[in-house]
């Protein structure tokens, strides 16, 4: 008997909870029953609380089972063959509420296809038909903004590089995903690397670049291997290697190399330290040449825009935040994973409804959005729409779309201290506010919690944060005040006498 087709992620998150053992069990169970099956290893669909999630293809569509243990596979296979129910059955995959409510554009193939199965580069074909100038115009009209955190309009950046003078131009993909609670870049590279490759090729065509680099952190070995294999396949299929080629460069895990100029320094073989701006990388970037530096998600979204039209993408979203955002739910949350949706959903909907509240069942006390340098929002701000301007109006950041949930056990003074300590540890040391200010920040928070001249030291901490925010060369020092000041203003009780940190000491 043959014909059964199964799908199982080889995404790093799924591997961490036993996906390879499940794969071996699938083959063993099939061999025992004399079945000739096809097991396709995909990327993850992003429902991490259900991983490993095993899917079986039926005439009515895929049926999902999860989370699956290796010793449950034989019974699941029998259930798939006979149509009988199984306790781990989740029903039709597309009907799972977490998936059914999403708007998947950038991640439309992720978790569905074999990541290394070649795809037609329809977006690149459309770009070549339009021409370079019209391609940039389409990206500009779509409203796509940088998904790495800055939110700068992608089309404007591309147009600047296209107009800049240089004997050579470069496309640099920033895959140095270092924010806590973020994994969208990794998921994309492991689940649909051709989306990124095509996006970089379109960018290269649009601005006149002949070479691209993907700067990816060494902590992502599975993404590196998958992307490298995909690049070889793309070259073999003549999709790369003639007018434009891409090279992978692996970083050593310095958080500051997520900042574009420090990344360029590292790419050039030097220590990753921040450059003063101007000149901007768009004018003088890699090796002194005009350079586009974009995040993975920004580049991987471009093929959809070119294939479907700028207006189709712009129809999603709100205000100046157009299209969709892959939001990553992490921390103490019941349904952790990746949720791609149009801008405009509220923070409360994401945490309480989509995320299901805390995994511990305790009340949500705080949510940090935008990585370790993002602000902490209390429940009173859960009506904030997920939108660049809406978050900025409340002294917050969207960043890379990571949301980390905390229950009522969290000590917000300790979180504020961690932000300063993190900045001190990760600082490249080039500017004084970041290098010295973060260390003084740790000391000042310790004094506040200890009750030493609390009012004076609180005022000093606020002044120090203003210096960091406006005096630092890059966002590492400039954004550190967001978690510190939000914790101090929204959760002052944790900094006062009898606060949690003081009690612990």
FENTAWO-V755624 format. One record per pair of residues at least 12 apart in sequence whose ideal C-beta (glycine too) atoms are under 10 Angstrom apart, sorted by the first residue. I is the first residue (numbers start at 1). J is the second residue. Records with the same first field share a line. If there is no record, write none. Layout:
# FENTAWO-V755624
I->J ; J
This chain:
# FENTAWO-V755624
1->30 ; 33 ; 34 ; 35 ; 36 ; 37 ; 81
2->30 ; 34 ; 35 ; 36 ; 37 ; 38
3->35 ; 36 ; 37 ; 38 ; 57
4->26 ; 30 ; 33 ; 35 ; 36 ; 37 ; 38 ; 39 ; 56 ; 57 ; 58 ; 77 ; 80 ; 81
5->37 ; 38 ; 39 ; 40 ; 55 ; 56 ; 57 ; 58 ; 62
6->22 ; 23 ; 26 ; 27 ; 30 ; 37 ; 38 ; 39 ; 40 ; 41 ; 54 ; 55 ; 56 ; 57 ; 62 ; 65 ; 73 ; 76 ; 77 ; 80
7->38 ; 39 ; 40 ; 41 ; 42 ; 45 ; 53 ; 54 ; 55 ; 56 ; 57 ; 62 ; 64 ; 93 ; 111 ; 112 ; 113 ; 114
8->20 ; 22 ; 23 ; 26 ; 39 ; 40 ; 41 ; 42 ; 44 ; 51 ; 52 ; 53 ; 54 ; 55 ; 66 ; 68 ; 73
9->22 ; 23 ; 40 ; 41 ; 42 ; 43 ; 44 ; 45 ; 46 ; 47 ; 48 ; 51 ; 52 ; 53 ; 54 ; 55 ; 110 ; 111 ; 115 ; 187 ; 190 ; 191
10->23 ; 40 ; 41 ; 42 ; 43 ; 44 ; 52 ; 114 ; 115 ; 190 ; 191 ; 222 ; 226
11->41 ; 42 ; 43 ; 44 ; 45 ; 46 ; 48 ; 51 ; 52 ; 110 ; 111 ; 115 ; 183 ; 186 ; 187 ; 190 ; 191 ; 222 ; 223 ; 226
12->43 ; 44 ; 183 ; 186 ; 187 ; 190 ; 219 ; 220 ; 221 ; 222 ; 223 ; 226
13->43 ; 44 ; 46 ; 48 ; 51 ; 52 ; 183 ; 186 ; 187 ; 190 ; 222 ; 336 ; 337 ; 338
14->41 ; 42 ; 43 ; 44 ; 45 ; 48 ; 50 ; 51 ; 52 ; 53 ; 66 ; 67 ; 111 ; 190
15->44 ; 51 ; 52 ; 190 ; 222
16->48 ; 51 ; 52
17->48 ; 49 ; 50 ; 51 ; 52 ; 67 ; 68 ; 69
18->51 ; 52 ; 67 ; 68 ; 69 ; 70
19->41 ; 44 ; 51 ; 52 ; 53 ; 54 ; 68 ; 70
20->41 ; 52 ; 70
21->52 ; 68 ; 69 ; 70 ; 71 ; 73
22->39 ; 51 ; 52 ; 53 ; 54 ; 65 ; 66 ; 67 ; 68 ; 69 ; 70 ; 71 ; 72 ; 73 ; 76
23->39 ; 41 ; 52 ; 54 ; 70 ; 73
24->70 ; 73
25->54 ; 68 ; 69 ; 70 ; 71 ; 72 ; 73 ; 74 ; 76 ; 77
26->39 ; 54 ; 56 ; 68 ; 70 ; 73 ; 74 ; 76 ; 77
27->39 ; 73
28->70 ; 73 ; 74 ; 77
29->70 ; 73 ; 74 ; 75 ; 76 ; 77 ; 78
30->73 ; 74 ; 77
32->74 ; 77
33->74 ; 77 ; 78 ; 81
35->77 ; 81
37->56 ; 77 ; 80
38->57
39->54
40->55 ; 57 ; 112 ; 113 ; 114 ; 115 ; 117
41->114 ; 115 ; 116
42->55 ; 109 ; 110 ; 111 ; 112 ; 113 ; 114 ; 115 ; 117 ; 190 ; 191 ; 192
43->107 ; 109 ; 110 ; 111 ; 112 ; 113 ; 114 ; 115 ; 186 ; 187 ; 188 ; 189 ; 190 ; 191 ; 192 ; 193 ; 226
44->110 ; 111 ; 183 ; 186 ; 187 ; 190 ; 191 ; 337 ; 338
45->64 ; 66 ; 93 ; 94 ; 96 ; 98 ; 99 ; 102 ; 104 ; 107 ; 110 ; 111 ; 112 ; 187 ; 191 ; 337 ; 338
46->98 ; 99 ; 102 ; 104 ; 107 ; 110 ; 111 ; 183 ; 184 ; 187 ; 191 ; 326 ; 327 ; 328 ; 329 ; 336 ; 337 ; 338 ; 339 ; 340
47->64 ; 66 ; 67 ; 90 ; 93 ; 96 ; 98 ; 99 ; 111 ; 335 ; 336 ; 337 ; 338 ; 339
48->67 ; 183 ; 187 ; 328 ; 329 ; 330 ; 335 ; 336 ; 337 ; 338
49->66 ; 67 ; 98 ; 329 ; 333 ; 334 ; 335 ; 336 ; 337 ; 355 ; 356 ; 359
50->64 ; 65 ; 66 ; 67 ; 68 ; 88 ; 90 ; 96 ; 98 ; 335 ; 337
51->66 ; 67 ; 68 ; 337
52->65 ; 66 ; 67 ; 68 ; 69 ; 70 ; 73
53->65 ; 66 ; 67 ; 68 ; 88 ; 90 ; 93 ; 96 ; 111
54->66 ; 67 ; 68 ; 72 ; 73 ; 76 ; 77 ; 80 ; 88 ; 90
55->80 ; 90 ; 92 ; 93 ; 111 ; 112
56->76 ; 77 ; 79 ; 80 ; 81 ; 89 ; 93
57->80
58->80 ; 83 ; 92
60->92
61->92 ; 93 ; 94 ; 95
62->92 ; 93 ; 94 ; 112
63->76 ; 79 ; 80 ; 83 ; 86 ; 89 ; 90 ; 91 ; 92 ; 93 ; 95
64->88 ; 89 ; 90 ; 91 ; 92 ; 93 ; 94 ; 95 ; 96 ; 99
65->77 ; 79 ; 80 ; 86 ; 87 ; 88 ; 89 ; 90 ; 91 ; 93
66->88 ; 89 ; 90 ; 93 ; 96
67->88 ; 90
68->86 ; 88
69->88
72->86 ; 87 ; 88
73->88
75->87 ; 88
76->88 ; 89
93->111 ; 112
94->112
97->335 ; 353 ; 354
98->329 ; 335 ; 337 ; 338 ; 339 ; 354 ; 355 ; 356
99->111 ; 337 ; 339 ; 340
101->339 ; 341 ; 345 ; 349 ; 353 ; 354
102->324 ; 326 ; 327 ; 338 ; 339 ; 340 ; 341 ; 342 ; 354
103->316 ; 317 ; 323 ; 324 ; 325 ; 339 ; 340 ; 341 ; 342
104->304 ; 324 ; 326 ; 338 ; 339 ; 340 ; 341
105->300 ; 301 ; 303 ; 304 ; 305 ; 308 ; 312 ; 313 ; 316 ; 323 ; 324 ; 326 ; 340 ; 342
106->147 ; 184 ; 188 ; 192 ; 195 ; 199 ; 296 ; 297 ; 298 ; 299 ; 300 ; 301 ; 302 ; 303 ; 304 ; 305 ; 323 ; 324 ; 325 ; 326 ; 340
107->184 ; 187 ; 188 ; 191 ; 192 ; 195 ; 297 ; 300 ; 301 ; 304 ; 324 ; 326 ; 338 ; 339 ; 340
108->192 ; 195 ; 304 ; 340
109->188 ; 191 ; 192 ; 194 ; 195 ; 304
110->184 ; 187 ; 188 ; 189 ; 190 ; 191 ; 192 ; 195 ; 300 ; 326 ; 338 ; 340
111->187 ; 191 ; 192 ; 338
112->191 ; 192
113->191 ; 192 ; 194
114->191
115->188 ; 189 ; 190 ; 191 ; 192 ; 193 ; 194 ; 195 ; 226 ; 227 ; 229 ; 230
116->193 ; 194 ; 226 ; 229 ; 230 ; 232 ; 233
117->194 ; 230 ; 233
118->194 ; 230 ; 233 ; 234 ; 236 ; 237 ; 239
119->192 ; 194 ; 195 ; 197 ; 198 ; 230 ; 234 ; 237 ; 239 ; 303
120->194 ; 198 ; 239 ; 307
121->194 ; 195 ; 197 ; 198 ; 199 ; 201 ; 202 ; 234 ; 237 ; 239 ; 240 ; 303 ; 306 ; 307
122->198 ; 303 ; 304 ; 306 ; 307 ; 308
123->135 ; 195 ; 198 ; 199 ; 201 ; 202 ; 301 ; 302 ; 303 ; 304 ; 305 ; 306 ; 307 ; 308
124->197 ; 198 ; 199 ; 200 ; 201 ; 202 ; 204 ; 205 ; 239 ; 244 ; 302 ; 303 ; 306 ; 307
125->198 ; 202 ; 303 ; 306 ; 307
126->138 ; 202 ; 303 ; 305 ; 306 ; 307 ; 308 ; 309
127->139 ; 198 ; 201 ; 202 ; 203 ; 205 ; 206 ; 302 ; 303 ; 305 ; 306 ; 307
128->201 ; 202 ; 205 ; 306
129->306
130->205 ; 206 ; 306
131->205 ; 206
132->158 ; 162 ; 202 ; 204 ; 205 ; 206 ; 207 ; 208
133->159 ; 162 ; 206
134->206
135->155 ; 158 ; 162 ; 202 ; 203 ; 205 ; 206 ; 207 ; 302 ; 305 ; 306
136->154 ; 155 ; 156 ; 157 ; 158 ; 159 ; 160 ; 161 ; 162 ; 163 ; 202 ; 203 ; 205 ; 206 ; 207
137->155 ; 158 ; 159 ; 206 ; 310
138->155 ; 202 ; 206 ; 302 ; 305 ; 306 ; 309 ; 310 ; 311 ; 313
139->153 ; 154 ; 155 ; 156 ; 157 ; 158 ; 159 ; 202 ; 203 ; 206 ; 298 ; 301 ; 302 ; 305 ; 306 ; 310 ; 313
140->153 ; 154 ; 155 ; 156 ; 157 ; 158 ; 159 ; 310
141->155 ; 305 ; 309 ; 310 ; 311 ; 313 ; 314 ; 322
142->154 ; 155 ; 301 ; 302 ; 304 ; 305 ; 306 ; 308 ; 309 ; 310 ; 311 ; 312 ; 313 ; 314 ; 315 ; 316 ; 322 ; 323
143->155 ; 305 ; 310 ; 313 ; 314 ; 315 ; 316 ; 317 ; 319 ; 320 ; 321 ; 322 ; 323 ; 343
144->294 ; 297 ; 298 ; 299 ; 301 ; 302 ; 304 ; 305 ; 310 ; 313 ; 314 ; 322 ; 323
145->157 ; 298 ; 317 ; 320 ; 321 ; 322 ; 323 ; 325 ; 343 ; 388 ; 398
146->174 ; 260 ; 293 ; 294 ; 295 ; 297 ; 298 ; 400
147->184 ; 185 ; 294 ; 295 ; 296 ; 297 ; 298 ; 299 ; 300 ; 301 ; 323 ; 324 ; 325 ; 326 ; 398 ; 399 ; 400 ; 401
148->173 ; 174 ; 175 ; 176 ; 177 ; 179 ; 185 ; 258 ; 259 ; 260 ; 293 ; 294 ; 295 ; 296 ; 297 ; 298 ; 399 ; 400 ; 401
149->174 ; 179 ; 182 ; 258 ; 259 ; 295 ; 370 ; 371 ; 373 ; 374 ; 397 ; 398 ; 399 ; 400 ; 401 ; 402 ; 475 ; 479
150->259 ; 260 ; 295 ; 388 ; 397 ; 399 ; 475
151->320 ; 321 ; 388 ; 389 ; 391 ; 392 ; 397 ; 398 ; 399
152->294 ; 298
153->320 ; 322
154->203 ; 292 ; 294 ; 295 ; 298 ; 299 ; 301 ; 302 ; 305
155->206 ; 302 ; 305 ; 310
156->282
157->203 ; 207 ; 280 ; 281 ; 282 ; 291 ; 292 ; 293 ; 294 ; 298
158->171 ; 202 ; 203 ; 206 ; 207 ; 209 ; 282 ; 292 ; 294 ; 302
159->206 ; 207 ; 282
160->207 ; 280 ; 281 ; 282 ; 283 ; 290 ; 292
161->203 ; 206 ; 207 ; 208 ; 209 ; 280 ; 281 ; 282 ; 283 ; 285 ; 289 ; 290 ; 291 ; 292 ; 293
162->206 ; 207 ; 208 ; 209 ; 282 ; 290 ; 292
163->207 ; 282 ; 283 ; 290
164->207 ; 208 ; 279 ; 280 ; 282 ; 283 ; 284 ; 285 ; 289 ; 290 ; 291
165->283 ; 289 ; 290
166->208 ; 209 ; 283 ; 284 ; 285 ; 287 ; 288 ; 289 ; 290 ; 291
167->287 ; 288 ; 289 ; 290
168->208 ; 209 ; 210 ; 211 ; 286 ; 287 ; 288 ; 289 ; 290 ; 291
169->203 ; 204 ; 207 ; 208 ; 209 ; 210 ; 211 ; 282 ; 285 ; 286 ; 289 ; 290 ; 291 ; 292
170->203 ; 204 ; 207 ; 209 ; 210 ; 211 ; 212 ; 213 ; 264 ; 267 ; 281 ; 285 ; 286 ; 287 ; 289 ; 290 ; 291 ; 292 ; 293
171->199 ; 200 ; 201 ; 202 ; 203 ; 204 ; 205 ; 206 ; 207 ; 209 ; 210 ; 211 ; 212 ; 213 ; 214 ; 244 ; 246 ; 286 ; 291 ; 292 ; 293 ; 294 ; 299
172->200 ; 203 ; 209 ; 211 ; 212 ; 213 ; 214 ; 215 ; 249 ; 260 ; 263 ; 264 ; 267 ; 281 ; 285 ; 286 ; 291 ; 292 ; 293 ; 294 ; 299
173->185 ; 189 ; 196 ; 197 ; 199 ; 200 ; 203 ; 212 ; 213 ; 214 ; 215 ; 216 ; 227 ; 246 ; 248 ; 249 ; 263 ; 292 ; 293 ; 294 ; 295 ; 296 ; 298 ; 299 ; 300
174->213 ; 214 ; 215 ; 216 ; 251 ; 257 ; 258 ; 259 ; 260 ; 263 ; 264 ; 293 ; 294 ; 295 ; 296 ; 298 ; 299
175->188 ; 189 ; 196 ; 213 ; 214 ; 215 ; 216 ; 217 ; 220 ; 223 ; 224 ; 227 ; 248 ; 249 ; 250 ; 251 ; 258 ; 263 ; 295 ; 296 ; 297 ; 299
176->214 ; 215 ; 216 ; 217 ; 218 ; 219 ; 220 ; 250 ; 251 ; 253 ; 254 ; 255 ; 256 ; 257 ; 258 ; 259 ; 260 ; 262 ; 263 ; 266 ; 272 ; 295 ; 296
177->189 ; 216 ; 217 ; 219 ; 220 ; 223 ; 258 ; 295 ; 296 ; 297 ; 328 ; 371 ; 400 ; 402
178->217 ; 219 ; 251 ; 253 ; 254 ; 255 ; 256 ; 257 ; 258 ; 371 ; 372 ; 400 ; 426
179->255 ; 258 ; 328 ; 330 ; 368 ; 370 ; 371 ; 372 ; 373 ; 374 ; 399 ; 400 ; 401 ; 402 ; 404
180->330 ; 331 ; 368 ; 371 ; 372 ; 373 ; 374 ; 402 ; 404 ; 422
181->328 ; 329 ; 330 ; 331 ; 333 ; 336 ; 368 ; 369 ; 370 ; 371 ; 372 ; 374 ; 399 ; 400 ; 401 ; 402 ; 403 ; 404 ; 405
182->326 ; 327 ; 328 ; 330 ; 338 ; 370 ; 371 ; 372 ; 399 ; 400 ; 401 ; 402 ; 403 ; 404
183->220 ; 326 ; 328 ; 330 ; 336 ; 337 ; 338 ; 400 ; 402
184->295 ; 296 ; 297 ; 300 ; 325 ; 326 ; 327 ; 328 ; 338 ; 340 ; 400 ; 401 ; 402
185->216 ; 217 ; 220 ; 223 ; 295 ; 296 ; 297 ; 300 ; 326 ; 328 ; 400
186->216 ; 217 ; 219 ; 220 ; 222 ; 223 ; 226 ; 296
187->223 ; 296 ; 297 ; 326 ; 328 ; 337 ; 338
188->223 ; 227 ; 296 ; 297 ; 299 ; 300 ; 301 ; 326 ; 338
189->214 ; 216 ; 220 ; 222 ; 223 ; 224 ; 225 ; 226 ; 227 ; 230 ; 296 ; 300
190->220 ; 222 ; 223 ; 224 ; 225 ; 226 ; 227
191->223 ; 226 ; 338
192->226 ; 230 ; 300
193->214 ; 223 ; 226 ; 227 ; 228 ; 229 ; 230 ; 231 ; 233 ; 234 ; 296 ; 300
194->227 ; 230 ; 231 ; 233 ; 234 ; 239 ; 300 ; 303
195->230 ; 296 ; 297 ; 299 ; 300 ; 301 ; 302 ; 303 ; 304
196->212 ; 214 ; 227 ; 230 ; 231 ; 246 ; 296 ; 297 ; 298 ; 299 ; 300 ; 301 ; 302 ; 303
197->212 ; 214 ; 227 ; 230 ; 231 ; 233 ; 234 ; 235 ; 239 ; 240 ; 244 ; 246 ; 299 ; 300 ; 303
198->234 ; 239 ; 240 ; 299 ; 300 ; 302 ; 303 ; 304 ; 306 ; 307
199->212 ; 294 ; 296 ; 297 ; 298 ; 299 ; 300 ; 301 ; 302 ; 303 ; 304 ; 305 ; 306
200->212 ; 213 ; 214 ; 240 ; 244 ; 245 ; 246 ; 292 ; 294 ; 296 ; 299 ; 300 ; 302 ; 303
201->234 ; 239 ; 240 ; 243 ; 244 ; 245 ; 246 ; 299 ; 302 ; 303
202->244 ; 299 ; 302 ; 303 ; 305 ; 306
203->244 ; 292 ; 294 ; 298 ; 299 ; 302
204->240 ; 243 ; 244 ; 245 ; 246 ; 292
205->243 ; 244
206->292 ; 302 ; 306
207->282 ; 290 ; 291 ; 292
208->243 ; 244 ; 290
209->243 ; 244 ; 289 ; 290 ; 291 ; 292
210->242 ; 243 ; 244 ; 245
211->244 ; 245 ; 246 ; 247 ; 286 ; 287 ; 289
212->240 ; 244 ; 245 ; 246 ; 247 ; 248 ; 292 ; 299
213->246 ; 247 ; 248 ; 249 ; 263 ; 264 ; 267 ; 286 ; 291 ; 293
214->227 ; 228 ; 231 ; 246 ; 247 ; 248 ; 249 ; 250 ; 296 ; 299
215->247 ; 248 ; 249 ; 250 ; 251 ; 257 ; 258 ; 260 ; 263 ; 264 ; 266 ; 267 ; 293
216->228 ; 248 ; 249 ; 250 ; 251 ; 296
217->250 ; 251 ; 252 ; 253 ; 254 ; 255 ; 257 ; 258
218->250 ; 251 ; 252 ; 253
219->250 ; 251 ; 252 ; 253
220->250 ; 251
221->250
223->248 ; 296
224->248 ; 250
225->248
227->246 ; 248 ; 296
228->247 ; 248
230->246
231->245 ; 246 ; 247 ; 248
234->246
247->267
249->263 ; 266 ; 267 ; 269
251->263 ; 266 ; 267 ; 272
252->266 ; 272
254->266 ; 271 ; 272 ; 273 ; 426 ; 428
255->272 ; 371 ; 372 ; 373 ; 422 ; 423 ; 425 ; 426 ; 427 ; 428 ; 476
256->271 ; 272 ; 273 ; 274 ; 423 ; 426 ; 427 ; 428 ; 429 ; 430 ; 434 ; 474 ; 475 ; 476 ; 477
257->271 ; 272 ; 273 ; 274 ; 426 ; 428
258->272 ; 295 ; 371 ; 400 ; 426 ; 474 ; 475 ; 476
259->272 ; 273 ; 274 ; 275 ; 293 ; 428 ; 473 ; 474 ; 475 ; 476
260->274 ; 275 ; 277 ; 280 ; 281 ; 282 ; 285 ; 291 ; 293 ; 294 ; 295 ; 474 ; 475
261->273 ; 274 ; 275 ; 276 ; 277 ; 279 ; 280 ; 281 ; 285 ; 293 ; 473 ; 474
262->274 ; 275 ; 428 ; 430 ; 473 ; 474 ; 476
263->281 ; 285 ; 286 ; 293
264->281 ; 284 ; 285 ; 286 ; 287 ; 288 ; 291 ; 293
265->286 ; 428
267->285 ; 286 ; 287 ; 291 ; 293
268->286 ; 287 ; 288
271->428 ; 429 ; 430
272->428
273->427 ; 428 ; 429 ; 430 ; 431 ; 473 ; 474
274->427 ; 428 ; 429 ; 430 ; 431 ; 434 ; 472 ; 473 ; 474 ; 475 ; 476 ; 477
275->430 ; 473 ; 474
276->430 ; 431 ; 473 ; 474
277->473 ; 474
280->293
281->293
295->400
296->400
297->324 ; 325 ; 326 ; 340 ; 400 ; 401
300->326
301->313 ; 323 ; 324 ; 325 ; 326
304->323 ; 324
305->323
310->322
315->342
316->341 ; 342 ; 343 ; 344
317->341 ; 342 ; 343 ; 344 ; 386 ; 387
318->342 ; 343 ; 344 ; 345 ; 385 ; 386 ; 387 ; 388 ; 389 ; 390
319->343 ; 344 ; 385 ; 387 ; 388 ; 389 ; 390
320->343 ; 387 ; 388 ; 389
321->342 ; 343 ; 344 ; 385 ; 386 ; 387 ; 388 ; 389 ; 390 ; 391 ; 398
322->342 ; 343
323->340 ; 342 ; 343
324->340 ; 341 ; 342 ; 343
325->339 ; 340 ; 341 ; 342 ; 343 ; 344 ; 345 ; 386 ; 387 ; 388 ; 398 ; 400 ; 401
326->338 ; 339 ; 340 ; 341 ; 400 ; 401 ; 402
327->339 ; 340 ; 341 ; 343 ; 345 ; 347 ; 350 ; 354 ; 355 ; 369 ; 386 ; 398 ; 400 ; 401 ; 402 ; 403
328->340 ; 400 ; 401 ; 402 ; 403 ; 404
329->350 ; 351 ; 354 ; 355 ; 356 ; 367 ; 401 ; 402 ; 403 ; 404 ; 405
330->355 ; 368 ; 402 ; 403 ; 404 ; 405
331->351 ; 355 ; 358 ; 359 ; 364 ; 366 ; 367 ; 368 ; 402 ; 403 ; 404 ; 405 ; 406 ; 407 ; 410
332->355 ; 357 ; 358 ; 359 ; 360 ; 361 ; 362 ; 364 ; 365 ; 367 ; 404 ; 405 ; 406 ; 407 ; 409 ; 410
333->350 ; 351 ; 352 ; 354 ; 355 ; 356 ; 357 ; 358 ; 359 ; 360 ; 364 ; 367 ; 403 ; 404 ; 405 ; 406 ; 407
334->351 ; 352 ; 354 ; 355 ; 356 ; 357 ; 358 ; 359 ; 360 ; 361 ; 405
335->353 ; 354 ; 355 ; 356 ; 357 ; 359
336->355 ; 356 ; 359 ; 403 ; 404 ; 405
337->354 ; 355
338->401
339->354 ; 355 ; 401 ; 403
340->401
341->354 ; 386
342->386
343->385 ; 386 ; 387 ; 388 ; 389 ; 390 ; 398
344->385 ; 386 ; 387 ; 390
345->385 ; 386 ; 387
346->381 ; 382 ; 383 ; 384 ; 385 ; 386 ; 387 ; 390
347->367 ; 369 ; 377 ; 379 ; 381 ; 382 ; 383 ; 384 ; 385 ; 386 ; 390 ; 391 ; 394 ; 396 ; 403
348->364 ; 367 ; 377 ; 379 ; 381 ; 382 ; 383 ; 384
349->382 ; 383 ; 385 ; 386
350->367 ; 369 ; 382 ; 386 ; 403 ; 405
351->364 ; 367 ; 369 ; 377 ; 379 ; 382 ; 403 ; 405
352->364 ; 379 ; 382 ; 405
354->403
355->367 ; 403 ; 405
357->405 ; 407
358->405 ; 406 ; 407 ; 408 ; 409
359->405 ; 407
360->407 ; 408 ; 409
361->407
362->406 ; 407 ; 408 ; 409 ; 410
363->379 ; 407 ; 408 ; 409
364->378 ; 379 ; 382 ; 405 ; 406 ; 407 ; 408 ; 410
365->378 ; 379 ; 405 ; 406 ; 407 ; 408 ; 409 ; 410 ; 412 ; 490 ; 491
366->378 ; 379 ; 381 ; 404 ; 405 ; 406 ; 407 ; 408 ; 410 ; 412 ; 415 ; 486 ; 487 ; 490 ; 491
367->379 ; 381 ; 382 ; 384 ; 396 ; 403 ; 404 ; 405 ; 406
368->396 ; 397 ; 399 ; 402 ; 403 ; 404 ; 405 ; 406 ; 410 ; 415 ; 419 ; 482 ; 483 ; 486 ; 487
369->381 ; 384 ; 386 ; 391 ; 396 ; 397 ; 398 ; 399 ; 400 ; 401 ; 402 ; 403 ; 404 ; 482
370->391 ; 396 ; 397 ; 398 ; 399 ; 400 ; 401 ; 402 ; 403 ; 404 ; 479 ; 482 ; 483
371->397 ; 398 ; 399 ; 400 ; 401 ; 402 ; 404 ; 479 ; 482 ; 483
372->399 ; 402 ; 404 ; 415 ; 418 ; 419 ; 422 ; 423 ; 426 ; 476 ; 479 ; 480 ; 482 ; 483
373->397 ; 399 ; 419 ; 422 ; 423 ; 426 ; 475 ; 476 ; 477 ; 478 ; 479 ; 480 ; 481 ; 482 ; 483 ; 484
374->391 ; 396 ; 397 ; 398 ; 399 ; 400 ; 402 ; 403 ; 404 ; 419 ; 479 ; 482 ; 483 ; 486
375->391 ; 394 ; 395 ; 396 ; 397 ; 399 ; 479 ; 481 ; 482 ; 483 ; 484 ; 485 ; 486 ; 487 ; 489 ; 490
376->396 ; 404 ; 406 ; 410 ; 412 ; 415 ; 416 ; 419 ; 482 ; 483 ; 484 ; 485 ; 486 ; 487 ; 488 ; 489 ; 490 ; 491
377->391 ; 394 ; 395 ; 396 ; 403 ; 486 ; 490
378->412 ; 486 ; 487 ; 489 ; 490 ; 491
379->490
380->490
381->394 ; 395 ; 396 ; 486 ; 490
384->396
386->398 ; 401 ; 403
394->486
395->481 ; 482 ; 485 ; 486 ; 489 ; 490
396->482 ; 486
397->475 ; 479 ; 482 ; 483
399->475 ; 479 ; 482
409->500
410->487 ; 491 ; 494 ; 500
411->449 ; 487 ; 491 ; 494 ; 499 ; 500 ; 501 ; 502 ; 503 ; 504
412->483 ; 486 ; 487 ; 488 ; 490 ; 491 ; 492 ; 493 ; 494 ; 495 ; 499 ; 500 ; 501
413->445 ; 446 ; 448 ; 449 ; 487 ; 488 ; 491 ; 492 ; 493 ; 494 ; 495 ; 496 ; 499 ; 500 ; 501 ; 502 ; 504
414->445 ; 449 ; 487 ; 494 ; 499 ; 500 ; 501 ; 504
415->483 ; 484 ; 486 ; 487 ; 491 ; 494 ; 501
416->441 ; 442 ; 445 ; 448 ; 449 ; 461 ; 465 ; 480 ; 481 ; 483 ; 484 ; 485 ; 486 ; 487 ; 488 ; 491 ; 494 ; 495 ; 501
417->441 ; 442 ; 443 ; 444 ; 445 ; 446 ; 448 ; 449 ; 484 ; 487 ; 501
418->442 ; 445 ; 483 ; 484 ; 487
419->438 ; 441 ; 442 ; 445 ; 479 ; 480 ; 481 ; 482 ; 483 ; 484 ; 485 ; 486 ; 487
420->437 ; 438 ; 439 ; 440 ; 441 ; 442 ; 443 ; 444 ; 445 ; 446 ; 461 ; 464 ; 465 ; 468 ; 480 ; 481 ; 483 ; 484
421->438 ; 439 ; 441 ; 442 ; 445
422->438 ; 442 ; 476 ; 480 ; 483
423->435 ; 437 ; 438 ; 439 ; 441 ; 442 ; 468 ; 472 ; 476 ; 477 ; 479 ; 480 ; 481 ; 483 ; 484
424->436 ; 437 ; 438 ; 439 ; 440 ; 441 ; 442 ; 477 ; 480
425->438 ; 439
426->438 ; 476 ; 477 ; 480
427->439 ; 472 ; 474 ; 476 ; 477 ; 480
428->473 ; 474 ; 476 ; 477
430->472 ; 473 ; 474 ; 477
431->468 ; 471 ; 472 ; 473 ; 474 ; 476 ; 477 ; 478
432->467 ; 471 ; 472 ; 473 ; 477
433->464 ; 466 ; 467 ; 468 ; 469 ; 470 ; 471 ; 472 ; 473 ; 477 ; 478 ; 480
434->467 ; 468 ; 471 ; 472 ; 473 ; 474 ; 475 ; 476 ; 477 ; 478 ; 480
435->472 ; 477
436->464 ; 467 ; 468
437->464 ; 465 ; 467 ; 468 ; 469 ; 471 ; 472 ; 477 ; 480 ; 481
438->464 ; 468 ; 472 ; 476 ; 477 ; 480 ; 484
440->460 ; 461 ; 464 ; 467 ; 468
441->460 ; 461 ; 464 ; 465 ; 467 ; 468 ; 480 ; 481 ; 484
443->457 ; 461
444->456 ; 457 ; 458 ; 460 ; 461 ; 462 ; 463 ; 464 ; 465 ; 484
445->457 ; 458 ; 461 ; 464 ; 484 ; 487 ; 488 ; 495 ; 501
446->501 ; 505
447->460 ; 461
448->460 ; 461 ; 488 ; 495 ; 496 ; 499 ; 501 ; 502
449->494 ; 495 ; 496 ; 497 ; 499 ; 500 ; 501 ; 502 ; 503 ; 504 ; 505
450->497 ; 499 ; 501 ; 502 ; 505
451->495 ; 496 ; 497 ; 498 ; 499 ; 502
454->495 ; 496 ; 497
457->495
458->488 ; 492 ; 495 ; 496
461->481 ; 484 ; 485 ; 488 ; 495
462->481 ; 484 ; 485 ; 488 ; 489
464->480 ; 481 ; 484
465->480 ; 481 ; 482 ; 484 ; 485 ; 488
466->481 ; 485
467->481
468->480 ; 481 ; 484
469->481 ; 482 ; 484 ; 485
